[in-house]
Amino acid sequence: MDPRLAPAVETQSTQGLTNEEMTGVRGNLRKNNDEAIDALHAIVKRQKEIGGAMHNEVERHNEIIDTIT
């Protein structure tokens, strides 16, 4: 089942909150998710750069090996 279609469940942390307070809670969750996604993006981008540098180094080594043989 798609979690977006699941019925909302009241928790102890949300009991007694007004609609405005719930909107604030959801906004904070979205902000935290956005920050986590941005951090993950930065990590993946850096890994891509490292992978490219490794590829270039292996290519350089292969050229040296070819020259030696």
C-alpha positions in Angstrom: 0.0 0.0 0.0 1.2 3.5 -0.9 2.2 5.1 2.5 0.8 8.5 1.2 -2.7 6.9 1.1 -2.5 5.4 4.6 -4.8 6.9 7.2 -3.2 9.4 9.6 -2.5 8.0 13.0 -2.5 10.2 16.1 0.6 9.8 18.2 1.4 11.1 21.7 3.6 13.8 20.2 0.8 15.1 18.0 -2.1 14.8 20.5 -3.5 18.1 21.5 -1.8 20.1 18.7 -3.8 22.7 16.8 -3.9 22.7 13.0 -1.3 25.5 13.0 1.0 23.6 15.3 0.6 20.5 13.1 1.5 22.6 10.1 4.6 23.7 11.9 5.6 20.1 12.7 5.1 19.1 9.1 7.1 22.1 7.9 10.0 21.2 10.3 9.9 17.6 9.0 10.1 18.8 5.4 12.9 21.1 6.3 14.8 18.3 8.0 14.2 16.0 5.0 15.4 18.7 2.6 18.6 19.2 4.6 19.2 15.4 4.7 18.6 15.1 0.9 21.0 18.0 0.3 23.7 16.4 2.5 23.2 13.1 0.7 23.5 14.9 -2.7 26.8 16.4 -1.6 28.1 13.0 -0.6 27.1 11.4 -3.8 28.6 14.3 -5.8 31.9 13.9 -3.9 31.9 10.2 -4.5 31.4 10.8 -8.2 34.4 13.1 -8.2 36.5 10.6 -6.3 35.5 7.9 -8.8 36.5 10.1 -11.7 39.9 10.8 -10.1 40.4 7.0 -9.5 39.5 6.3 -13.2 42.0 8.9 -14.4 44.7 7.4 -12.1 44.1 3.9 -13.4 44.2 5.1 -17.0 47.5 6.8 -16.3 48.9 3.5 -14.7 47.7 1.6 -17.7 49.6 3.9 -20.0 52.7 3.4 -18.0 52.3 -0.4 -18.1 51.8 -0.3 -21.8 54.9 1.8 -22.2 56.9 -0.7 -20.1 55.7 -3.8 -21.9 
